[in-house]
C-alpha cells in the first residue's frame, strides 16, 4: 500500500492512474487492507490541498474518490483533526476538476462531528457573491450539488439561494450562441456546458434528498417540468433557440438519464407521467448515435440492478430499426439474458410488458394506420418476439395482445377515439403476427388459462358492454395487411437463421442425418457368389482374455472402417445436456426426482451390461469345448440374442441370450455383423441390428433374424 500510494502521488513510470485505480478497488473491495494505510493516504491529500492561487494535482481526485467510498462505510477510521478537515474544505472551494470538490464534501459529511457547522460554512462561501464564469464557480457548483444531497436537513432553511443560482444564473443563461459549423456532438464539454450539467444535478439531488414520508409533488413538479422540456425540445432551454447543437445533444442526454435516475427512487417514480414516459422513450431513437448509446446503456444498467419499474423494458423494443448493429446486438443479448433470469424465477415480467409496448407504439410520433406504414410497426412486434417469445410463453403473449382490445386508452387528454382505435389496430396486428410466427416456427399455442389485468394508468375500462362487444367483433386491420404478413414474418425468421441464431440466442447447428448405432447399414450391391470361409483358428479369433483380436476391428463389408459405436461406447452426455435445458425451470423436488431416476437407469444399465458380459463369457466357453469341423456345415436357424433389462417379457420371435447357451450349436455375432457357428464364420444368415429408444435417449441393441439377402433397412429406420 505505501508503494501504491507513492506511485499515485508521483506518477512514476506513468503508473499514477493505475495506482489510483488499484487504490479505489482496494478501498471498496478490501477495506480491511485499506484501513491500515488510510492515514498515509489522508496525509497525501493534506499535502495536495489547493488554495485560491494554487491548484491541486490532477491525481488527487482519485485519492479523494477512494477516501470518499471508504468514508461512507467506515467513517470512524478516518482522521478528524482540524488540519485534515480544513484541507477538505479547501478542496470543496477550489478543487479542480469539479469532482474533487464533490468527493471532498462527501468525506466531510461522512466523518465530521459538527456536520451542520461545516455544511453552513461551505454553503455560505459557495453562494456569497456567486458569479457564473468567475473564480472557481464550477467547483462551487459541484460542492453545492453534493451538499444539498447529503446535508439537506442541515441546510434546509437556506436552500432557496442554491436553487436560484442553478436556474437563473446558470441554466437560463447562455454564453455561447449557435453557428452553422457547430458539431452535433462534443466529446469534451466546455465550461458553459459543464456549469449547466452541475446545475441540473443540484436540482435532481434536491429531490433525491426528500424523505419518503414528505409529500414531494409541489417540490418535484417544477424540476420534472424542466427535464421534460429538455427532452421534448431536444435540449433547448433558451427562448431564442440559439443554443449550440452540441450543447443541446448533451443536455437532452443528461435530462433523460436524470429522469431515469429519479425513477429509481420509488416515491418519485409516479412523477413521470405516461405522456412524459412516451416522450422519454423517443430518446432511444434520436438521430445522434452517442445519445442513443448513452441513454440505452444507462437504461439497461438500472434495469439490471432492479432499480427501475418493469415498464421501462418496453423502451428497449424500440431498437428494431437501430442502425448501429453493435448496439442492437448488445440489447438483444441483454434482453435474452434477462428473459432467462425471469424464467428461472417463474416471472412473467417480459410477457406482460407487451401491453405497454403496444400502448407505446400507439402513441409513437410515426404511427399511422395506413397499411404501408403498418409494415414498420410489424418489425417492432417481430423484434419483441425474437427477444422474448418461446414455445412456452407465446400463448401468454397472445393473451396480452387480446386483452388490449378490451380496454380504452388512458393517456390521451382529453380522451380520444382515435387513440383507442390505434390500440385496437395494433392489437389485431400483433395477434396476426403472433399466429404467423407460431405457424412458421412450428409451435403449438394453447389458450392461456389464467386471467390478466391490463396495467393501470395507460389503460382504462370501456364505457359500456355494448362498446366492448363492438370493439371485439370488429376486425381493425384489412385483409391486404394480413395477407402480406406471412412474407414479412418468414423473411425475418430466415434472416435470423442466416445469422445462426436460435430463438433462445444459441447457435443453430447444421442439420445432419442422425447416426444410428448399426453395423449392417450398407448400400445394396450386386449379388456375389458365396465363398466358403477359411477355417478359423481360436488363437486368431480371440485374445488371451476371450475378446476380439486386435486385428478384428469393426469394418464395413466394403472394407472401410465403420464409425459405429458399440453399446458400451454409446455416450449419453448429449442427452443429459438436452434434458438439463428442458428441465431448467423445474422445482427442486422435480430436479431431485430426475436425478434419482437417472441413477436408477444408470444402475440398471450397469446390471444389464454385466449380465450381457456373463452370458457372452459362457457362450464363448462352450464354443471352445466344441471340436471344429474340417468342412463347413449348413448353418442351423440361428438363435437370436437380445439385450434386455431385467424383468422384460420374452418375445415370440426372439430368444434371449440366456437360452442360447442351451443349444448344441451356439451362435454369436462377431464384429463384422456375420454369424459364427461352431467357431466358423457363416455368411448365409443375415442379421439386422435394431435400435430401440429407451428413457433419456439411451439405446439397447438386439439381433433380429432375417432369411433374406442383406439389404438396407427402410428409410424411416435409418433416421
PyMOL commands that set and color helices and strands:
alter all, ss='L'
color gray80, all
select helices_A, chain A and resi 2-10+12-14+16-29+31-35+38-47+60-73+75-77+82-94+98-111+115-127+137-150+156-158+160-171+191-208+217-232+245-263+266-269+274-285+289-304+310-321+325-344+349-362+371-388+394-404+417-441+465-473+479-498+538-541+573-582+588-625+657-660+695-697+715-718
alter helices_A, ss='H'
color red, helices_A
select strands_A, chain A and resi 408-409+459-460+667-669+675-677+680-682+686-693+699-706
alter strands_A, ss='S'
color yellow, strands_A
deselect
rebuild
show_as cartoon
